[in-house]
């Protein structure tokens, strides 16, 4: 029988995330939101035990910030202790959010946990029944930023060992949507004959390459409206001839973006039924935090919003849903009037027409550059992606037009 190993690849746990933008949700809901990263961790452990994996890889940003709370560290230690009971090793590295020098009060983890303690790439050897089966390579962030191209430091050692796995918390050099740390090009990761590249840092799940497998598992729990859909980890089975990959959803709460056309609603009370019907079609199996957009070509929608009637409709829907087992909660809603109807009629008017044309031509936010240069602010702000810039531009234009059309 050929050699085989099985492991879980996870990253970006962000334990104890504060979820600052959701503090206005009902207390019961917010308590579940605050626990969601820990619940996702529990599901990770349960899956590792159920699948009887050899080890678990966690590639950076286990915690949301460098000042790791005692609660988060103890909860993580308990998870590792559960894995130890089943003879499952853990190999972990720290990233830009939980860099080593920032934690003043670290705690000890059980002996089944192997931590990359330096910014120099090193390796651990995994043994089964006294025989070396795999070498696992990686490094940790000592300080907040690692700007060197670390991928070039990964060199296979002890090539007689069957499997070689690299852990790297970083991003592609050309990435414009996130701060670029430990930058690499895909070609850099193909220089050495690694069997698997376990990546971290990017929260969107993505397989960059299949031969060899170069994989971002994404984070295990969405934390804001940009992190929608299923979140989790990969279960990997490596043999000498192939790689099997299976994604495992772990999220305790799922963020969902939903756009509903309410053009046919001639009275504000009709909107409640339309929203409820659309949400029912989601076939909810996990509690949902919904970012809702109501779209219409009827200016009445703006009038209902200005009179806070839409807010009342949303409150009524939320009141009936939050006590369900798989609850949903509309935590944010926006109104979007399409460019037909009222807006088309107004575009010919000199001022509004010029305003719309100017809004469509604006590119970038030069006034934000000073904010990104601010010593404290830049630690916590990610640069806007082109998708986010387009969203903000559309929202700003819509807000201006909505206010102008109210008259």
Secondary structure, DSSP 8 states (H G I E B T S, - for coil): ---EEEEEEE----BT---GGGTTS-HHHHHHHHHHHHHHHHHHHHHHHHTT-SEEEEES--BSSSS--HHHHHHHHHHHHHHHHTT-EEEEE--SSS-GGG-SS-----TTEEE--SSS-EEEEEEETTEEEEEEEE---SSS---S-GGGG-----TTSSEEEEEEE--BTT--SS---S-B-GGGGGSS--SEEEEES--S-EEEEETTEEEE---SS--STTSBS--EEEEEEEESS-EEEEEEE--SEEEEEEEEE-TT-SSTTHHHHHHHHHHHTT---SEEEEEEEEEES-THHHHHHHTTHHHHHHHHHHHHHTTSTT-EEEEEEEEEE-SSTHHHHHHTSHHHHHHHHHHHH--S-GGGHHHHHSTTHHHH-----HHHHHHHHHHHHHHHHHHHHT-
